């Protein structure tokens, strides 16, 4: 895949407030999907849809822990990008 296409895919995956919140929540460590939807106060199916977008873009990855699915940041640079944007956007 062309480098610019991959970058664009990552930025598209981040281009939704709920996905930004998910990445920020995962920035301090791995969380299970139930923790994510409860923390964000968003319905589980909605969180799952957003997680799939982030996962498909390679922003996050997952592991199975019995019946639980836990997610973590796969590209730490996205956390840095979000922090930089937060510093600039008032």
Backbone as CSV, one residue per row, in Angstrom:
resi,resn,N_x,N_y,N_z,CA_x,CA_y,CA_z,C_x,C_y,C_z
1,UNK,0.840,-1.184,0.000,0.000,0.000,0.000,0.886,1.249,0.000
2,UNK,0.501,2.207,-0.775,1.236,3.459,-0.856,1.215,4.174,0.495
3,UNK,2.338,4.742,0.853,2.481,5.397,2.154,1.418,6.482,2.373
4,UNK,1.176,7.317,1.376,0.186,8.393,1.502,-1.219,7.846,1.706
5,UNK,-1.521,6.730,1.058,-2.830,6.099,1.219,-3.000,5.597,2.645
6,UNK,-1.960,4.999,3.197,-2.008,4.497,4.574,-2.210,5.652,5.558
7,UNK,-1.485,6.747,5.342,-1.636,7.918,6.206,-3.058,8.459,6.128
8,UNK,-3.589,8.560,4.912,-4.959,9.050,4.729,-5.961,8.126,5.416
9,UNK,-5.749,6.821,5.336,-6.643,5.860,5.999,-6.626,6.035,7.522
10,UNK,-5.459,6.280,8.071,-5.341,6.498,9.511,-6.067,7.776,9.913
11,UNK,-5.857,8.838,9.154,-6.520,10.103,9.468,-8.033,9.998,9.321
12,UNK,-8.502,9.261,8.314,-9.944,9.043,8.158,-10.498,8.279,9.356
13,UNK,-9.741,7.307,9.832,-10.196,6.516,10.983,-10.310,7.380,12.232
14,UNK,-9.511,8.414,12.335,-9.542,9.301,13.500,-10.587,10.404,13.361
15,UNK,-11.210,10.493,12.207,-12.076,11.633,11.889,-13.501,11.494,12.418
16,UNK,-13.633,11.115,13.678,-14.947,11.066,14.313,-14.736,11.258,15.820
17,UNK,-15.556,12.100,16.452,-15.354,12.365,17.887,-15.333,11.115,18.761
18,UNK,-16.171,10.146,18.473,-16.192,8.921,19.294,-14.894,8.148,19.128
19,UNK,-14.370,8.097,17.915,-13.109,7.380,17.705,-11.941,8.105,18.372
20,UNK,-11.984,9.423,18.370,-10.959,10.191,19.083,-11.034,9.855,20.576
21,UNK,-12.234,9.803,21.119,-12.409,9.462,22.538,-11.904,8.053,22.837
22,UNK,-12.159,7.117,21.934,-11.686,5.741,22.131,-10.168,5.719,22.182
23,UNK,-9.524,6.384,21.236,-8.056,6.409,21.200,-7.512,7.065,22.467
24,UNK,-8.108,8.176,22.871,-7.653,8.844,24.096,-7.818,7.924,25.301
25,UNK,-8.929,7.208,25.380,-9.170,6.301,26.504,-8.166,5.145,26.511
26,UNK,-7.828,4.666,25.338,-6.866,3.563,25.247,-5.424,4.024,25.409
27,UNK,-5.198,5.326,25.383,-3.823,5.833,25.428,-3.112,5.510,26.737
28,UNK,-3.871,5.247,27.786,-3.209,4.907,29.052,-3.212,3.402,29.334
29,UNK,-3.473,2.603,28.292,-3.354,1.157,28.442,-4.516,0.382,27.847
30,UNK,-4.318,-0.901,27.773,-5.300,-1.818,27.191,-6.608,-1.807,27.985
31,UNK,-7.718,-1.843,27.251,-9.039,-1.882,27.871,-9.917,-2.880,27.130
32,UNK,-10.818,-3.501,27.860,-11.783,-4.409,27.249,-12.957,-3.599,26.711
33,UNK,-13.638,-4.153,25.738,-14.690,-3.413,25.044,-15.780,-2.932,26.004
34,UNK,-16.114,-3.732,26.998,-17.139,-3.322,27.965,-16.695,-2.070,28.714
35,UNK,-15.419,-2.014,29.082,-14.891,-0.831,29.760,-15.022,0.402,28.861
36,UNK,-14.772,0.220,27.579,-14.802,1.343,26.640,-16.210,1.918,26.535
37,UNK,-17.198,1.055,26.262,-18.542,1.616,26.077,-19.125,2.155,27.373
38,UNK,-18.741,1.568,28.493,-19.225,2.108,29.761,-18.577,3.456,30.070
39,UNK,-17.290,3.572,29.837,-16.580,4.830,30.088,-17.098,5.955,29.196
40,UNK,-17.336,5.650,27.921,-17.760,6.669,26.976,-19.267,6.907,27.001
41,UNK,-19.993,6.029,27.695,-21.451,6.125,27.759,-22.058,6.102,26.349
42,UNK,-21.587,5.150,25.562,-22.035,4.959,24.182,-22.493,3.511,24.067
43,UNK,-23.581,3.247,23.341,-24.049,1.862,23.209,-22.963,0.936,22.648
44,UNK,-22.952,-0.281,23.151,-21.938,-1.268,22.743,-21.872,-1.465,21.228
45,UNK,-23.004,-1.593,20.506,-22.890,-1.776,19.056,-22.220,-0.594,18.363
46,UNK,-22.476,0.610,18.862,-21.850,1.801,18.280,-20.347,1.782,18.517
47,UNK,-19.947,1.453,19.734,-18.514,1.364,20.044,-17.852,0.299,19.169
48,UNK,-18.510,-0.827,18.996,-17.948,-1.903,18.165,-17.737,-1.444,16.722
49,UNK,-18.669,-0.674,16.185,-18.510,-0.159,14.815,-17.290,0.753,14.724
50,UNK,-17.144,1.642,15.700,-16.002,2.557,15.686,-14.687,1.810,15.902
51,UNK,-14.711,0.825,16.772,-13.512,0.018,17.012,-13.081,-0.683,15.726
52,UNK,-14.031,-1.208,14.977,-13.689,-1.891,13.721,-13.015,-0.950,12.740
53,UNK,-13.463,0.288,12.682,-12.831,1.265,11.786,-11.394,1.522,12.219
54,UNK,-11.190,1.722,13.505,-9.840,1.943,14.022,-8.954,0.722,13.824
55,UNK,-9.527,-0.446,14.030,-8.779,-1.697,13.865,-8.388,-1.906,12.398
56,UNK,-9.320,-1.678,11.494,-9.045,-1.869,10.065,-7.982,-0.903,9.542
57,UNK,-7.883,0.260,10.170,-6.861,1.237,9.773,-5.515,0.951,10.431
58,UNK,-5.488,-0.024,11.351,-4.240,-0.373,12.030,-3.916,0.524,13.215
59,UNK,-4.879,1.339,13.634,-4.659,2.245,14.760,-4.653,1.478,16.076
60,UNK,-5.551,0.498,16.200,-5.617,-0.320,17.408,-5.542,-1.793,17.026
61,UNK,-5.219,-2.605,17.997,-5.226,-4.059,17.811,-5.936,-4.668,19.019
62,UNK,-6.129,-5.982,18.982,-6.886,-6.624,20.053,-6.285,-7.967,20.403
63,UNK,-6.724,-8.458,21.541,-6.418,-9.826,21.957,-7.654,-10.350,22.675
64,UNK,-7.828,-11.640,22.578,-8.935,-12.302,23.260,-8.455,-12.739,24.634
65,UNK,-9.327,-12.533,25.618,-9.061,-12.966,26.988,-10.303,-13.727,27.432
66,UNK,-10.361,-15.006,27.074,-11.574,-15.798,27.311,-12.676,-15.281,26.411
67,UNK,-13.764,-14.839,27.005,-14.871,-14.297,26.214,-14.722,-12.794,25.999
68,UNK,-13.763,-12.180,26.687,-13.551,-10.737,26.560,-12.594,-10.436,25.411
69,UNK,-12.827,-9.286,24.772,-11.911,-8.777,23.762,-11.334,-7.480,24.296
70,UNK,-10.009,-7.422,24.337,-9.327,-6.246,24.873,-8.561,-5.552,23.754
71,UNK,-8.574,-4.218,23.783,-7.975,-3.408,22.727,-6.843,-2.565,23.271
72,UNK,-5.892,-2.273,22.386,-4.750,-1.432,22.738,-4.336,-0.621,21.514
73,UNK,-3.611,0.434,21.769,-3.097,1.271,20.687,-1.999,0.500,19.963
74,UNK,-2.101,0.424,18.664,-1.092,-0.236,17.842,-0.118,0.787,17.250
75,UNK,-0.611,2.008,17.021,0.218,3.085,16.475,0.299,4.221,17.498
76,UNK,1.281,4.198,18.387,1.370,5.230,19.420,1.458,6.655,18.854
77,UNK,1.882,6.795,17.623,1.983,8.128,17.025,0.622,8.820,16.948
78,UNK,-0.472,8.052,16.864,-1.793,8.690,16.802,-2.107,9.408,18.110
79,UNK,-1.628,8.904,19.215,-1.823,9.563,20.509,-1.056,10.887,20.505
80,UNK,0.161,10.873,19.974,0.953,12.100,19.878,0.261,13.122,18.984
81,UNK,-0.293,12.654,17.865,-1.000,13.549,16.943,-2.189,14.191,17.655
82,UNK,-2.959,13.401,18.377,-4.117,13.943,19.087,-3.696,14.943,20.161
83,UNK,-2.608,14.659,20.867,-2.123,15.593,21.890,-1.690,16.916,21.259
84,UNK,-1.001,16.834,20.128,-0.593,18.052,19.429,-1.806,18.860,18.988
85,UNK,-2.799,18.194,18.468,-4.015,18.886,18.029,-4.737,19.523,19.209
86,UNK,-4.799,18.823,20.325,-5.449,19.379,21.516,-4.756,20.642,22.019
87,UNK,-3.428,20.688,21.863,-2.675,21.879,22.283,-3.003,23.072,21.387
88,UNK,-3.305,22.807,20.123,-3.531,23.880,19.167,-4.987,24.305,19.052
89,UNK,-5.902,23.379,19.285,-7.324,23.654,19.093,-7.935,24.080,20.425
90,UNK,-8.532,25.210,20.435,-9.151,25.732,21.671,-10.625,25.490,21.668
